[in-house]
């Protein structure tokens, strides 16, 4: 919304069948969200430790999927300026790297100013 341009989705809010344990790196799932208005959004996947260089961070919002590579110096990867239309969506986020597929602990969705 205009008053809250940043939403933080946590692993405790995930839905799905691959939840095993929230603290497991292998926990993946999806969130049900509503985008309040059309616009550009930054999508930031966050882990608890440094994400190894070359690990691919992927985020899917409905039919829109984008990715970015980790630089190996931070615990988060940002996918900038993704155009999202107003509506209800299923959102998924995951990392693909040498350790296989892992899930983020948080996903930030930030609406950019017009």
C-alpha positions, 0 to 999 in steps of 0.5 A, spaced: 500 500 500 502 507 499 503 506 507 507 500 507 511 499 500 515 493 503 512 486 505 516 481 508 514 474 507 517 469 512 518 461 512 513 460 517 508 463 513 509 458 507 504 453 504 505 447 500 508 440 501 515 440 502 515 444 509 519 438 513 522 443 518 522 451 518 529 451 519 531 446 514 535 449 508 531 444 504 524 447 506 520 450 500 513 452 498 509 458 496 505 464 499 499 467 497 499 475 496 495 480 493 499 486 489 495 492 491 497 496 484 501 496 478 508 498 478 515 496 479 518 492 485 524 489 488 524 482 490 529 480 495 531 473 497 534 472 504 538 467 507 541 466 514 548 465 512 552 468 506 549 465 499 555 462 495 557 466 489 554 463 483 548 461 486 542 462 482 536 466 486 529 465 483 522 468 484 516 467 481 510 471 482 504 468 478 507 467 471 512 472 472 519 469 473 526 472 474 533 470 477 539 473 479 546 470 481 549 471 488 556 475 488 558 471 494 559 476 499 552 477 502 546 473 505 541 476 500 540 477 493 535 482 490 532 482 483 531 489 481 525 493 478 520 487 476 513 489 473 507 486 477 500 488 475 495 488 481 492 482 483 492 475 487 498 471 486 502 465 488 509 467 490 515 462 490 522 463 491 528 458 491 536 458 490 539 453 486 546 452 487 552 446 488 548 444 494 541 443 490 535 447 491 534 451 498 529 456 500 530 463 503 528 464 510 525 471 508 522 474 501 522 482 501 517 485 496 518 492 495 514 497 491 518 502 488 516 510 488 513 512 482 
